[in-house]
């Protein structure tokens, strides 16, 4: 049987090719789960609609108002590895994200009690002449500069749309410099046009790490667990310590040595299958590190099953049951208090795919009604194909349907209509760029800067208390609503279908023609 993660090739396969990922869909959670056919896809069977093989039906809009790309995700992954350097072989505009990611990196280091420092990202600053004559000499010079300046333990090279267009042979430079410097020099193929969704950038970074950094002849550590995460607070160490386990946090904020010992761990877990799916599957297939196949640790049921599976994989079943019992007794009284205070509220979630499923579960544990939500993309299946990792199916089966569960790739104009249809009392959002629009509609938003806030049993309490804090400022957001004007024409404000332009793109031409003839609305 062919491996699902092929480490023999340099470039990672895109999510839409590998998993059938989509970025636009309209309907409810139950129907999306049914059309995804997770179990059949996991077995390698093709499933879809209208004879399109394994492709899930997708609405394709005529334009995109805004998003990010795979290269930017490499920037926030490989660029956040300690003792390493990321070289962006790109025009300087691709380096704009260094400013916010430097802030996130420094804050993350402080939260994890590491020495605070700046990110180490170098941009080759491609010019027009480089696009004509090539820029491999500039790339080699940048690698030499990185070595002289930082003496890193590894150097990552991220591609860009520009280098993809001119066909730069980055791999040959990486091989040459790796032999010369004696450290891993890792090409990461992450051109923005390579994939329609930025999550492929996570996979590109993880692919390079698996190929060139992870130890090939590991000495196993039976009490070490890999935790694939972003920059969030350290909630996993105290949880897994109850099972006498240690945590190896990757990829963000990890050192090169932390990445190298990925193959030595007893198991791999993550806080979100969107982020962890590829690396976890690769570690299991190529290095024999078991991936913990269970629901994500959100809410009582998900956390119970997650801990039990960790206990089973690491032979700590009794410790897991003891911890589960202790935590249920500890948190339930406070959760009951929160449920009384939060009674009658309606919530809305707007985050990445699997993370959205987990947050909705926690909201429903708190007795909060969730009539509608959106995810920025949808993976019909994850890399392992194991049905125990079907996060959307777990949500529907154990917490019920979401009547309006849409897929929208961070499109503000669509979010306006979503929120207008079923106005919530508050919004949970991971990417803060959409939060101001909610405020303009009088809806308080909680930007979840710490992505671990809702993890585990304590996470139910954390999220409930966060919502109480947000709701306390509702009058402020209502005042904003009374004094601002939305940046849309009346024509769009009157629309009831957020996907009308995807279904009828000719409306744009009609509107432009009307505008030329003197129409203003």
TAFENLIN-V245915 format. One line per field, one symbol per residue. ss: DSSP state (H for helix, E for strand, L for the rest). psi: psi as a letter, one per 40 degrees, with the letter a starting at -180 (. if undefined). burial: + if it has 16 or more other C-alpha atoms within 10 Angstrom, else -. A space follows every 10 residues. Layout:
BEGIN
ss=???
psi=???
burial=???
END
This chain:
BEGIN
ss=LLLLLLLLLL LLLLHHHHLL LELEELLLHH HHHHHHLHHH HHLLLLLLLL LLLLLLLLLL LLLLLLLLLH HHHHHHHHHH LELEEEEELL LHHHHLLHHH HHHHHHHHHH HLLLLLLLLL EEELLLLHHH HHHLLHHHHH HHHHHHHHHH LLLEEEEELL HHHHHHLLLH HHHHHHHHHH HLLEEEEELL LHHHLLLLLH HHHHHHHHHH HHLLLLLLLL LLLEEEEEEL LLLLLHHHHH HLLLLEEEEE ELLLEHHHHH HHHHLLEEEE LLHHHHHHHH HHHHHHHLLL ELLLLLLLHH HHHHHHHHHH HHHHLLHHHH HHHHHHHHHH HHHHHHHHHH HHLLLEEEEE ELHHHHHHHH HHHHHLLLEL LEEEELLELL LLLLLLHHHL HHHHHHHHHL LLLEEEEELL LHHHHHHHHH HLLLLEEEEL LHHHHHHHHH LLLEEEELLL LLLLLHHHHH HHHHHHHHHH HLLHHHHHHH HHHLLLLLLH HHHLLLLLLH HHHLLHHHHH HHHHHHLLLL L
psi=hiidhheeid hihiddddef iiehihaidd ddddddfddd ddeeihhaif ffbehhhhhh ieihdiaaid dddddecdef hieihhhhgi iddeededdd dddddddddd defihhiiig hhheghiddd ddeifddddd ddddddddde fieihihhii dddddefhgd dddddddddd dfihhhhhhf idedieided dddddddddd dedhhdgihh heehhhhhab eiigeddddd deefiihghi dheiiddddd edeeidihii ehdddedddd dddddeefhh hhgiiighid dddddddddd dddeffdddd dddddddddd dddddddddd deheihihhg aicddddddd dddddeehhg diiiieihhd iiddeheeeg dddddddeei ihdghihhgf hddddddddd dghidihhid hededdddde eehhighgdh eedehadddd dddddddddd defddddddd deeihifiid dddeieheed dddgeedddd ddddddeeie .
burial=----+++--+ ++++++--++ ++++++-+++ -++-+++++- ++----++-- ---++++-++ --------++ ++++++++++ ++++++++++ +--++--+-- ++-++++++- --------++ ++++++---+ +--+++--++ -++--++--- ++++++++++ ++++---+-+ +-++--++-- --++++++++ ++-+++++++ ++++++++++ +++++----- --++++++++ +++--++-++ --+-++++++ ++++++-+++ ++++++++++ ++++++++++ +++++++-++ ++++++++++ ++++++++++ +-++-++--+ +-++------ -+--+--++- -+--++++++ ++++++++++ ++++++++++ ++++++++++ ++++++++++ ++++++--+- ++-+++++++ +++++++++- -+++++++++ ---+++++++ ++++++++-- ++++++++++ +++++-+--+ +--+--++-+ +--------- -+-----++- ++-------- ---------- -
END
